Amino acid sequence: MNDESILYDIAVVGGGPAGLSAAIAIAQTGANTALIARRTPYADNRTTALLGSSVDFLDQLAVWARCRAKAAALKSMRLVADTGRLIRAPEVRFSCEEIGLEAFGYNIENRLLVAGLEERAAELANLTRLDDEAQTITPEDAKVSIRTATGTALAARLVVGADGRHSLCRQAAGIDATSRDLKQSAVTFNIRHSRPHRHISTEFHTTQGPCVFVPLPGERSSVVWVTSPGEAERLIGLGDADLSEAAERQSHSILGRATVEAGRHLFALAIERPGLFAKNRVVLVGEAAHVVPPMGAQGLNLGLRDAVDIADIARAAISASEDPGAAPALRRYDFRRRADVLSRTFAIDLANRSLLSDLLPMQSLRAAGLHLLGSFGPLRRLAMREGLAPSWSRPSRLELSSEVRRPDQAGEIRG
């Protein structure tokens, strides 16, 4: 049987962390799954802070055990006002012990996370990997036809678009997206330092955006420095010694002497979201579905919740002999993801706007809000729990198939 006659249950387009996680989760439910993504060396040294529910999900995928020793626990978080303004918010500290956790989550280099995901994906017999790129995606009444860059043709009842900000899947489905430039940029790099971080993540709030120092294994931390585009260009152009000095100065030397490691990145910040999260047998996950600033560690954690939801909806549809790409399943996915994504986007945008505002009333409200958060235990504990995952949308444990079908058991395309 050649590829043109194979109808997969679900095809995932895109091989970043969100796409790989979605493909593994879907395959583990027993669905006959295709993953269309190039195997490329992941040289990016950026990191991700995986929060509690994301770690649980990766554990269900049999991925976390491969990554745990390479990640640093996040046990405390500090918010420090560093604006120099007349009205300053008080420092707020969050401790995982206050809500009965060993850690809020773990910070890991993306390349190590992707390596663990790739290793797990290769073990699944009903997950067919096409080391290729999707060139055309054509939604039809009963399936989605896909042709790759090398000419391979296949089809699926449902396509999961995990192909990033400029999503071909989103375009093919006819889903419009809105984008707003925040007129800020982020510079990311890793440092070694002479003092231990003690598993404390510290976020300095400046007039141009937050600068956060997030623990890595050993006496190392990742730095995400949000600032104006002009200042970001200046920082990225500094030599290692000068950038090390700038990072140490910005951290107020809480980590001692800082030494920048090789590799740094600059990217403009924006907020992007689609009008729909599912349409025409296509659902969107990861940055195809939402782009948010690197504040509050929400980006990939949102993407992993996308993966949980589509795997759960696909499993329920297939086990009930329903079409996972039909309108009812798409409506369920859109409903599940909309509130989570929009509420997180709103909260991040509001926090960012309040930090950047020069208006005294806004500064007063921000200071009062953070003072209340720091001093009123029940509110602080609620904020910690909701920051990890929305209480009304915490993913349940995935139900996995006891018998996984092999790719050659796929149905044939008809019509």
C-alpha positions in Angstrom: 0.0 0.0 0.0 1.6 3.3 -1.0 1.3 6.5 1.0 -1.4 8.0 -1.2 -3.8 5.2 -0.1 -3.2 5.5 3.6 -5.7 7.4 5.7 -4.3 8.2 9.1 -6.6 9.0 12.0 -4.5 12.1 12.8 -1.5 13.9 11.2 0.6 16.3 13.3 2.4 19.0 11.3 5.4 20.5 13.1 8.1 19.0 15.3 8.8 21.5 18.1 8.0 20.6 21.7 4.3 21.2 21.4 4.0 19.2 18.1 6.1 16.3 19.4 4.1 16.2 22.6 0.8 16.2 20.8 1.9 13.4 18.4 3.1 11.2 21.3 -0.1 11.9 23.4 -2.4 11.1 20.4 -0.4 8.0 19.5 -0.5 6.7 23.1 -4.4 6.8 22.9 -4.2 4.2 20.1 -4.9 6.6 17.2 -3.0 5.8 14.0 -0.8 8.9 13.8 1.6 10.6 11.4 4.1 13.2 12.4 5.4 15.4 9.6 8.5 17.3 10.7 12.1 17.6 9.8 14.7 16.0 12.2 17.0 18.9 12.6 19.6 19.5 15.3 18.1 21.7 18.0 21.0 24.0 18.7 18.9 26.7 20.4 20.1 27.1 24.1 16.8 28.7 25.2 15.1 27.2 28.2 11.5 26.5 29.3 10.1 26.6 32.8 7.8 23.6 32.9 5.1 24.2 35.5 3.4 21.5 37.6 0.7 20.2 35.2 3.1 20.2 32.3 5.6 18.0 34.2 2.7 15.6 35.1 1.8 15.4 31.4 5.3 14.7 30.3 5.5 12.0 32.9 2.4 10.4 31.4 4.1 10.5 28.0 7.1 8.5 29.5 9.3 11.5 28.7 9.9 13.2 32.0 12.1 10.4 33.4 14.5 11.0 30.5 14.7 14.8 31.4 14.4 15.1 35.1 18.1 14.9 35.9 18.8 17.6 33.4 16.4 20.2 34.9 16.5 22.5 37.8 13.6 22.7 40.4 11.9 26.0 40.8 11.0 26.2 44.5 10.6 30.0 45.1 9.8 33.0 42.9 10.6 36.6 43.7 9.1 39.6 42.1 11.3 42.7 42.7 10.4 46.2 41.7 13.4 47.9 39.9 11.8 50.8 38.2 13.3 53.7 40.2 9.9 55.3 40.2 8.4 57.3 43.1 5.7 54.7 43.6 7.2 51.2 43.9 5.6 47.9 44.4 6.8 45.8 47.3 8.8 42.6 46.8 6.6 39.5 46.5 7.9 36.1 47.2 6.1 32.8 46.3 7.1 29.5 48.0 6.1 26.1 46.7 5.9 24.8 50.3 3.0 27.2 51.0 0.8 25.2 48.7 2.2 21.8 49.6 4.4 21.2 46.5 8.1 20.1 46.3 8.5 22.5 43.3 6.4 24.8 41.2 8.1 23.2 38.2 11.4 22.7 36.5 13.6 24.7 34.1 15.2 22.8 31.3 17.0 23.6 28.1 14.7 23.2 25.1 17.2 21.0 23.2 17.3 18.5 26.1 13.5 18.4 26.3 13.2 17.9 22.5 15.8 15.1 22.6 13.6 13.3 25.2 10.5 13.8 23.1 12.2 12.6 20.0 13.4 9.5 21.8 10.0 8.6 23.0 8.3 9.3 19.6 10.6 6.8 18.0 9.4 4.0 20.3 5.7 4.2 19.3 4.8 1.7 16.6 1.6 3.5 15.6 3.4 6.9 15.2 4.8 7.2 11.6 7.5 9.8 11.3 7.9 11.6 7.9 11.2 13.4 8.0 9.9 16.1 5.7 7.9 19.3 5.5 4.3 19.8 4.6 4.0 21.8 1.3 0.3 21.7 0.7 -2.6 21.0 3.0 -6.0 20.7 1.5 -9.1 20.2 3.7 -11.9 18.2 2.1 -15.2 16.9 3.3 -14.0 13.6 4.8 -10.3 14.1 5.1 -7.3 16.5 4.8 -4.9 15.7 1.9 -1.3 16.6 2.5 1.6 16.7 0.1 5.2 17.1 1.4 8.1 19.0 0.0 9.6 15.7 -1.4 6.3 14.7 -3.0 4.9 12.2 -0.5 1.1 12.3 -0.4 -1.0 11.2 2.6 -4.3 12.1 4.2 -5.8 12.2 7.7 -9.2 12.7 9.2 -7.8 15.4 11.4 -4.7 17.6 11.1 -3.0 19.1 14.2 -1.2 22.3 13.2 1.9 22.7 15.3 3.8 24.6 12.6 4.5 27.9 14.4 3.6 31.5 14.1 3.4 31.5 10.3 1.3 28.3 10.2 0.5 26.7 6.9 -2.1 24.6 8.6 -3.9 27.7 9.9 -3.8 29.3 6.5 -5.1 26.2 4.8 -8.0 25.9 7.3 -9.1 29.5 6.5 -8.5 30.7 10.1 -7.6 34.4 10.5 -5.3 35.6 13.2 -4.7 38.9 14.9 -1.3 40.2 15.9 -0.2 43.1 18.0 3.4 44.3 18.2 4.3 45.1 21.8 7.2 47.3 20.8 9.4 45.3 23.1 12.1 42.7 22.5 13.6 39.9 24.5 17.2 38.9 24.8 17.8 35.4 26.1 21.1 33.8 27.2 22.5 31.6 29.9 25.0 32.5 32.6 27.3 30.8 35.1 27.5 32.6 38.5 29.6 32.4 41.6 26.8 32.1 44.2 24.1 29.4 44.3 20.6 30.2 43.1 19.0 28.1 45.8 16.3 27.2 43.3 14.9 30.7 43.4 13.7 32.4 40.2 14.0 36.2 40.5 12.2 38.6 38.3 13.3 42.2 38.3 10.6 44.6 37.0 12.1 47.5 35.1 10.4 50.4 33.3 11.0 48.6 29.9 9.9 45.1 31.0 10.9 42.3 33.3 14.3 40.6 33.5 14.1 37.2 35.0 16.9 34.9 36.2 15.7 31.3 36.2 17.7 28.4 37.8 19.4 25.8 35.7 21.3 22.7 37.1 24.5 23.7 39.0 25.4 27.3 39.5 23.8 28.4 36.2 20.7 30.4 35.3 18.9 31.3 32.1 18.2 35.0 31.6 15.2 36.4 29.7 15.6 40.2 29.5 12.6 42.1 28.1 13.3 45.6 27.1 12.9 48.2 24.4 14.0 47.2 20.9 16.8 49.7 20.8 18.2 48.5 24.2 17.8 44.9 23.1 19.9 45.5 20.0 22.6 47.1 22.2 22.6 44.2 24.6 22.8 41.5 21.9 25.8 43.4 20.3 27.9 43.5 23.5 30.9 41.3 23.9 30.8 38.5 26.4 32.6 40.4 29.2 30.3 43.5 28.8 27.1 41.4 28.7 28.3 39.5 31.8 28.8 42.8 33.6 25.4 44.0 32.4 23.7 40.9 33.6 25.4 41.1 37.0 24.4 44.7 37.4 20.8 44.0 36.4 20.7 41.1 39.0 22.1 43.5 41.6 24.8 40.8 42.1 22.4 38.4 44.0 24.1 35.6 42.1 27.6 36.9 42.5 30.0 37.1 39.5 28.1 36.4 36.3 29.8 34.8 33.2 27.8 34.6 29.9 27.8 31.3 28.2 27.9 30.9 24.4 24.7 31.5 22.5 22.3 34.4 22.7 19.0 35.2 21.0 16.9 38.3 20.3 13.2 38.3 19.2 10.5 40.9 19.0 7.5 40.4 21.3 3.9 40.3 20.1 0.6 38.9 21.1 -1.1 36.7 18.5 -4.2 34.6 18.5 -6.5 33.1 16.0 -10.2 33.8 15.5 -10.8 30.0 15.9 -8.8 27.2 17.4 -10.3 24.6 15.0 -11.9 24.7 11.6 -12.1 22.5 8.5 -10.6 19.4 10.1 -7.6 21.4 11.4 -6.9 22.2 15.1 -4.1 24.5 16.2 -1.6 24.0 19.0 1.5 25.8 20.2 2.5 29.0 18.5 0.1 28.3 15.6 -2.7 28.9 18.3 -1.2 31.5 20.6 1.9 33.8 20.8 2.4 35.5 24.2 5.4 37.3 25.7 7.9 35.2 27.8 6.3 36.4 31.0 5.0 34.0 33.7 6.3 31.0 31.8 3.0 30.5 29.9 4.0 29.9 26.3 5.0 26.2 26.1 2.9 25.4 29.1 -0.2 26.6 27.1 1.1 24.5 24.2 1.3 21.3 26.3 -2.3 21.9 27.5 -3.3 22.2 23.9 -1.8 18.7 23.4 -3.6 17.2 26.4 -6.9 18.5 25.1 -6.7 17.4 21.5 -5.4 13.9 22.6 -8.3 13.6 25.0 -10.9 14.7 22.5 -9.5 12.5 19.7 -9.4 9.5 22.0 -13.0 10.0 23.0 -14.2 10.4 19.4 -12.3 7.4 18.1 -13.4 5.1 21.0 -17.0 6.1 20.2 -16.5 5.3 16.5 -16.8 9.0 15.7 -14.8 11.1 13.3 -12.1 13.0 15.2 -12.1 15.7 12.5 -15.8 16.2 12.3 -17.5 19.4 13.5 -18.5 18.2 17.0 -14.9 17.3 18.0 -13.6 20.6 16.5 -16.2 22.6 18.6 -15.2 20.8 21.7 -11.5 21.6 21.2 -12.3 25.3 20.4 -14.4 25.6 23.5 -11.7 24.0 25.8 -8.8 26.1 24.6 -10.5 29.4 24.1 -11.0 30.4 27.8 -7.6 29.1 28.9 -5.7 31.0 26.1 -7.7 34.2 26.3 -7.5 34.4 30.1 -3.7 33.8 30.1 -3.2 36.3 27.3 -5.3 39.0 29.1 -3.5 38.5 32.4 0.0 38.7 30.8 -1.0 41.8 28.7 -2.5 43.6 31.7 0.6 42.9 33.9 2.9 44.1 31.1 0.9 47.3 30.5 0.8 48.1 34.2 4.6 47.8 34.4 5.2 50.0 31.4 2.7 52.7 32.3 4.0 56.1 33.5 0.6 57.1 34.8 0.6 57.5 38.6 -2.8 56.0 39.1 -1.7 52.8 37.3 1.5 52.7 39.3 -0.5 53.1 42.5 -2.9 50.3 41.5 0.0 48.0 40.6 1.7 48.7 43.9 -1.5 48.1 45.9 -2.2 44.9 44.0 1.2 43.4 44.6 1.1 44.5 48.3 -2.2 42.7 48.7 -0.8 39.7 46.9 2.3 39.6 49.1 0.5 40.2 52.4 -2.8 38.3 52.1 -2.1 34.5 52.3 -5.3 33.1 50.7 -5.0 35.4 47.7 -1.3 34.6 47.3 -2.0 30.8 47.5 -4.8 31.2 44.9 -2.5 33.1 42.6 0.2 30.4 42.9 -2.3 27.6 42.1 -3.8 29.5 39.2 -0.4 30.4 37.8 0.4 26.7 37.5 -2.8 25.8 35.6 -6.3 27.1 35.6 -8.3 25.3 38.3 -11.3 24.9 35.9 -9.2 23.4 33.2 -6.6 21.2 34.8 -5.9 18.2 32.6 -6.9 14.8 33.8 -4.7 11.7 33.3 -4.8 10.6 29.7 -6.5 7.4 29.0 -4.2 5.3 26.9 -5.0 2.4 24.6 -4.0 -1.0 25.8 -3.4 -2.2 22.3 -1.7 0.2 19.9 -2.5 -0.2 16.2 0.4 -0.3 13.7 0.5 2.1 10.8 -0.2 -0.6 8.2 -3.6 -1.1 9.8 -4.8 2.3 8.6 -8.0 2.5 6.6 -8.0 3.2 2.9 -9.2 6.5 1.5 -12.5 6.3 -0.1 -14.0 8.9 -2.4 
